[in-house]
Amino acid sequence: MRLRSLLTLILLAAGPQLVRAQSHDDSLGIRNAALDYIAGWYSADGDRMAEALHPELAKRIMYSDTLGNAWIGNMGGTEL
């Protein structure tokens, strides 16, 4: 029982160092896409936004007016 507890503790402590979900290049790509999106949005730079967005992006938002009518709006990557 004591050995089992010790092994469990070692695996839990070492687990995050042994497993990587993505490579360093993947992390840089995600970071660059996020920065392109943010900078493109705030500077109204369509080319920079296009670098960050997938062509088949589907962005949806739910709207409601003062009368309580609700609907869903759709936007694609070209509209952003």
C-alpha positions as CSV (number, residue, x, y, z in Angstrom):
1,M,0.0,0.0,0.0
2,R,2.8,2.4,0.9
3,L,4.6,1.6,-2.4
4,R,1.5,2.1,-4.4
5,S,0.9,5.5,-2.8
6,L,4.5,6.5,-3.5
7,L,4.2,5.4,-7.2
8,T,1.0,7.3,-7.5
9,L,2.5,10.5,-6.1
10,I,5.6,10.2,-8.4
11,L,3.4,9.7,-11.5
12,L,1.2,12.7,-10.5
13,A,4.2,14.9,-9.9
14,A,6.0,13.8,-13.1
15,G,2.9,13.6,-15.4
16,P,2.8,17.2,-16.6
17,Q,6.5,17.1,-17.6
18,L,6.1,13.8,-19.5
19,V,3.1,14.7,-21.6
20,R,2.9,17.5,-24.1
21,A,-0.3,18.2,-26.0
22,Q,1.4,20.4,-28.6
23,S,4.8,21.3,-29.8
24,H,6.5,24.7,-29.3
25,D,5.8,25.5,-32.9
26,D,2.1,24.8,-32.3
27,S,2.1,27.2,-29.4
28,L,3.8,29.9,-31.4
29,G,1.3,29.5,-34.2
30,I,-1.6,29.8,-31.8
31,R,0.0,32.9,-30.2
32,N,0.6,34.5,-33.6
33,A,-3.0,33.8,-34.7
34,A,-4.4,35.4,-31.6
35,L,-2.1,38.5,-31.9
36,D,-3.0,38.8,-35.6
37,Y,-6.7,38.7,-34.7
38,I,-6.5,41.3,-31.9
39,A,-4.2,43.7,-33.8
40,G,-6.2,43.3,-37.0
41,W,-9.5,44.0,-35.2
42,Y,-8.3,47.1,-33.4
43,S,-6.5,48.6,-36.4
44,A,-9.2,47.6,-38.9
45,D,-6.6,45.7,-40.9
46,G,-8.5,43.1,-43.0
47,D,-5.4,41.4,-44.3
48,R,-4.1,40.8,-40.8
49,M,-7.6,39.5,-39.7
50,A,-7.6,37.1,-42.7
51,E,-4.3,35.6,-41.6
52,A,-5.9,34.8,-38.2
53,L,-9.3,33.4,-39.3
54,H,-10.2,30.2,-41.0
55,P,-12.1,30.7,-44.3
56,E,-15.0,28.6,-43.0
57,L,-15.3,30.4,-39.7
58,A,-18.9,30.6,-38.4
59,K,-19.5,33.2,-35.7
60,R,-22.9,33.3,-34.1
61,I,-24.5,35.7,-31.7
62,M,-28.0,35.9,-30.2
63,Y,-29.8,39.2,-30.4
64,S,-33.0,40.4,-28.8
65,D,-34.8,43.7,-29.2
66,T,-36.8,45.8,-26.7
67,L,-40.0,43.8,-27.5
68,G,-38.4,40.5,-26.5
69,N,-38.0,39.2,-30.0
70,A,-34.8,37.1,-30.3
71,W,-32.8,35.9,-33.3
72,I,-29.4,34.5,-34.1
73,G,-27.0,36.5,-36.3
74,N,-24.3,34.7,-38.4
75,M,-21.0,36.1,-39.5
76,G,-18.3,34.4,-41.6
77,G,-14.6,35.1,-41.8
78,T,-15.0,37.5,-44.7
79,E,-17.5,39.6,-42.8
80,L,-15.2,40.1,-39.8
